[in-house]
Amino acid sequence: MEKIVGFQHEYGHYLQSRAVGAGFLLMFGLPSIISAAGSGSHTGYTEQDAEARSRTFFDDLGVTWRLGSVDKNFRVNYSNCFSYIF
């Protein structure tokens, strides 16, 4: 079960990278690493967005969602992304 949960979450990061291309590293990659290193938690906007994208993707395929309750309509406000980095 843990492997499924991990895959679904990480697939959400893949979907983020497909959505923003090369901007992924600045918009999601670095903030995610900084957030995980600082608090050890994955509750920041990068993680919520990854889970929302993953949930939408897997729901559309009819695959059971294995993570906690996530608003699948959550999306990052890209104009505020850089305030988390700098």
ABEGO torsion letter per residue (X at the ends): XAAAAAAAAAAAAAAAAAAAEAAAAAAAAAAAAAAAAAAGBBABAAAAAAAAAAAAAAAAAGBBBABBBBBAABBBBAAAAAAAAX
